[in-house]
Amino acid sequence: MKDLTKIEEILLLSIWELKDDAYGFKIRHHISDIIGKDFTFGNLYSALDRLTRKKYVLKHPGESIPQRRGKTRMYYTVSSAGIKALKAACAMNQKLWGALKPYSFETHHK
């Protein structure tokens, strides 16, 4: 299993959190709120395609929507392989961050 990039990690966590409401626009809005800047649709769909190829995300069509001129909305879910990748990323982050004492950034390199 390959390590997740930070954006892949954020994307998987966002899909997990949005549950049955995880489709392009909602995912993009959720990530933009998290990172504090605009996350483009190009970046979103590029990362979603990458995660789909890795089998970390499953894509499935919803119903056609009149506001989308009959196009179906694509929904995303985190696969069992995606959950495994998230658990590995969480464990690595805990090791990295667990070694730091609270406020160590404030006292280091002054």
C-alpha positions as CSV (number, residue, x, y, z in Angstrom):
1,M,0.0,0.0,0.0
2,K,1.3,3.4,-1.0
3,D,1.3,6.3,1.4
4,L,-1.4,8.9,0.9
5,T,-0.6,12.4,-0.1
6,K,-2.0,15.0,2.3
7,I,-4.7,16.0,-0.2
8,E,-5.7,12.3,-0.7
9,E,-5.9,12.0,3.1
10,I,-8.1,15.1,3.3
11,L,-10.2,13.9,0.4
12,L,-10.8,10.4,1.9
13,L,-11.7,11.9,5.3
14,S,-14.1,14.4,3.6
15,I,-15.8,11.6,1.7
16,W,-16.0,9.5,4.9
17,E,-17.5,12.5,6.8
18,L,-20.0,13.4,4.1
19,K,-21.2,9.8,4.0
20,D,-24.2,9.4,1.5
21,D,-23.9,13.1,0.5
22,A,-20.4,12.8,-1.0
23,Y,-20.6,14.1,-4.5
24,G,-18.3,16.6,-6.4
25,F,-19.7,19.9,-5.3
26,K,-20.2,19.0,-1.7
27,I,-16.8,17.4,-1.4
28,R,-15.1,20.5,-3.0
29,H,-17.0,22.8,-0.7
30,H,-16.0,20.7,2.4
31,I,-12.3,20.6,1.4
32,S,-12.2,24.3,0.6
33,D,-13.5,25.0,4.1
34,I,-10.9,22.7,5.7
35,I,-7.9,24.1,3.8
36,G,-9.1,27.7,3.9
37,K,-8.8,28.3,0.2
38,D,-10.5,27.4,-3.1
39,F,-10.1,23.8,-4.1
40,T,-10.7,23.7,-7.8
41,F,-12.8,21.1,-9.6
42,G,-9.7,20.2,-11.7
43,N,-7.8,19.3,-8.5
44,L,-10.8,17.5,-7.0
45,Y,-11.5,15.2,-10.0
46,S,-7.8,14.6,-10.6
47,A,-7.4,13.4,-7.0
48,L,-10.7,11.4,-7.1
49,D,-9.6,9.6,-10.3
50,R,-6.3,8.8,-8.7
51,L,-8.0,7.4,-5.6
52,T,-10.5,5.4,-7.7
53,R,-7.6,3.9,-9.7
54,K,-5.9,2.9,-6.3
55,K,-9.3,1.4,-5.3
56,Y,-9.4,3.6,-2.2
57,V,-12.7,5.2,-3.5
58,L,-15.7,3.7,-5.1
59,K,-17.7,5.8,-7.6
60,H,-21.4,5.2,-8.3
61,P,-24.1,7.2,-10.1
62,G,-27.1,8.7,-8.4
63,E,-30.4,9.7,-9.9
64,S,-30.6,12.1,-12.8
65,I,-31.3,15.6,-11.6
66,P,-33.3,18.2,-13.6
67,Q,-31.0,21.0,-12.5
68,R,-28.2,19.1,-14.1
69,R,-30.1,18.8,-17.4
70,G,-30.7,15.1,-16.8
71,K,-27.1,14.2,-16.0
72,T,-26.6,11.9,-13.1
73,R,-24.6,13.0,-10.1
74,M,-21.7,10.8,-9.2
75,Y,-21.3,9.8,-5.6
76,Y,-18.2,8.6,-3.9
77,T,-17.6,6.2,-0.9
78,V,-14.4,5.1,0.8
79,S,-13.6,1.5,0.1
80,S,-12.2,-1.0,2.6
81,A,-8.8,-0.4,1.1
82,G,-9.3,3.3,1.5
83,I,-10.1,2.8,5.2
84,K,-7.0,0.7,5.6
85,A,-4.9,3.5,4.0
86,L,-6.5,6.1,6.3
87,K,-5.7,4.0,9.4
88,A,-2.1,3.7,8.2
89,A,-1.9,7.5,7.6
90,C,-3.5,8.1,11.1
91,A,-0.9,5.8,12.8
92,M,2.0,7.6,11.0
93,N,0.6,11.0,11.9
94,Q,0.2,10.0,15.5
95,K,3.9,8.8,15.6
96,L,5.1,12.0,14.0
97,W,3.0,14.4,16.1
98,G,3.1,12.3,19.3
99,A,6.8,13.0,19.7
100,L,6.2,16.7,19.9
101,K,5.4,18.4,23.2
102,P,2.5,20.9,23.2
103,Y,3.7,24.4,22.2
104,S,7.1,23.1,21.2
105,F,6.9,25.3,18.1
106,E,6.7,28.4,20.2
107,T,9.9,27.6,22.1
108,H,12.0,26.2,19.2
109,H,14.1,28.4,16.9
110,K,13.5,31.8,18.6
